[in-house]
Amino acid sequence: MVNQSSPVGFLLLGFSEHPGLERILFVVVLTSYLLTLVGNTLIILLSVLDPRLHSPMYFFLSNLSFLDLCFTSFIPQMLVNLWGPKTISFLGCFIQLFIFMSLGTTECILLTVMAFDRYVAVCLPLHYATIMHRRLCQQLAAVAWVLGLAQSIVQTPPTLHLPFCPHRQIDDFLCEVPSLIQLACGDTTYNEMQLAVSSFFILVVPLSLVLVSYCAIARTVLRINSAQAWKKALGTCSSHLMVVTIFYSSVIAVYLQPKNPYAQKRGKFFGLFYAVGTPSLNPLIYTLRNKEVKRAFRRLLGKDGKSRET
């Protein structure tokens, strides 16, 4: 049975007590939005159009870029809330929460798959083409998207069937599970347990697998005596490792934070960065630190792809 708040919707407070800060955030969010659209679209185009980028690494990267583009579906609503009315309908909150949960889980799994790809590339280079064949890559990507959808199906309905308080004020920019649980006036024990279990499986387990992969990569790299091989191995993994660090640090700050007012305020900043900042930073990290992507961009512009990197 849907609770009494469902026909009216919710009020997304954000930083409404600091209007000046919200004006600054509007400019920051709008800039990040444009960077996300341009950067991730460019990576997808390069991965599709340039035959030299038809490899597992860039297949997964194009999946990540498409996922980041999907994240931009929240930003127009966020820009409206930062500048004007802060209301969101119950249906809008449901859709936002459902998609956000699905995409967040998918990114956790996808980053783990990319770590496995880097592990095979560095630790088992002679068997890389045999192990990371096209069908396996497609299956791994499909698993990431399906698990994200399944997680959202499990998590979203119980969250939006909570007995919400009459004021219906969400102390956040988005409809996220922790903020909605805090809005409830009834017993939230089941929802908190469900959030803890899901956080373990979609955050702790994937992050542990990523760390295991990089520990194995580190052991392999330490055995290498060639400086050129060292540089190649580090170049292969550094961009992905930066993305993993930025993504997981912000998500953990949102979903595994303690219950106190300071943590809630800090969580809003991290949640904003997680939803807006990481999708715009990902293409910058991969393009600025990746010579193959820069060469592909030059070829797309009709320039000599063999020119020396500046």
Disulfide bonds with the S-S distance in Angstrom:
Cys93-Cys175 2.10
Cys165-Cys185 1.67
